[in-house]
Amino acid sequence: MKKIAEIYEGKAKKVYSTENPEYCIVSYKDDATAFNGLKKGTIKGKGVVNNKMSNFLMQKLEKAGIPTHFVEELSERETLVKKVSIIPLEVIVRNVAAGSFSKRFGVAEGTPLKRPTLEFCYKNDELGDPMVNEYHIVACGWATEEDVAEITAYTFKINDFLREFFKGINVELVDFKIEFGKTADGKIILADEISPDTCRFWDAATHEKLDKDRFRRDLGGVEDAYGEMMNRVFKSESK
């Protein structure tokens, strides 16, 4: 299926229309941003890693009963996906204290949480993606109570599956951000991506960071970390 016109460009991806109005093509870039776009750079090969890893994991999640936007991987950087209207919420799961959670609540980074936490943020760069709760979401019309309940159930199921999967490749899933969209018939499905851009991955033994925190915190070895995650994910198939 061919690209017709660019309909959206975000920090990490471009989205194109196709001859079929039910599908779009997502193209992954090497551009990197952090802190709501205040820090910018390039991570060589990031688009390939994020595209291929997201597609791999979404196919796994489909088999586990989670509907996703994935249709077909077209190339190393491009994927055919179902067209959705993105629900303007970032859905964040935390299994271990890190990043902004540690700063906000004074919990030392690396502290295992007694249970996974779920956070919602309103997707709005100008406002800094503020954290919101179910009351804000429903009151502002971003989603219904039923939508929130469905998203919550899917999200915890995704967390359970991903934690177990990454445990099998000696990676601790510290936290992650996902997004959901609605198809033309109103079905809620997982969209966006699952990658080192949107997840915190730590080596289970050494706690070495294998994600975008290496870029955020100027730790170096960013490309190597992304490559290591892709190698581990795809080697899981040969086990």
Stockholm file with secondary structure:
# STOCKHOLM 1.0

chainA/1-239         MKKIAEIYEGKAKKVYSTENPEYCIVSYKDDATAFNGLKKGTIKGKGVVNNKMSNFLMQKLEKAGIPTHFVEELSERETLVKKVSIIPLEVIVRNVAAGSFSKRFGVAEGTPLKRPTLEFCYKNDELGDPMVNEYHIVACGWATEEDVAEITAYTFKINDFLREFFKGINVELVDFKIEFGKTADGKIILADEISPDTCRFWDAATHEKLDKDRFRRDLGGVEDAYGEMMNRVFKSESK
#=GR chainA/1-239 SS CCEEEEEEECSSEEEEEESSTTEEEEEECCEEEETTTTEEEECTTHHHHHHHHHHHHHHHHHHTTCCBSEEEECSSSEEEEECCEECSEEEEEEEECCHHHHHHHTCCTTCEEEEEEEEEEECCGGGTCCEECHHHHHHTTSSCHHHHHHHHHHHHHHHHHHHHHHHTTTEEEEEEEEEEEECTTCCEEEESCCSTTTEEEEETTTCCBCSTHHHHTTCSCHHHHHHHHHHHHHHGGGC
#=GC SS_cons         CCEEEEEEECSSEEEEEESSTTEEEEEECCEEEETTTTEEEECTTHHHHHHHHHHHHHHHHHHTTCCBSEEEECSSSEEEEECCEECSEEEEEEEECCHHHHHHHTCCTTCEEEEEEEEEEECCGGGTCCEECHHHHHHTTSSCHHHHHHHHHHHHHHHHHHHHHHHTTTEEEEEEEEEEEECTTCCEEEESCCSTTTEEEEETTTCCBCSTHHHHTTCSCHHHHHHHHHHHHHHGGGC
//
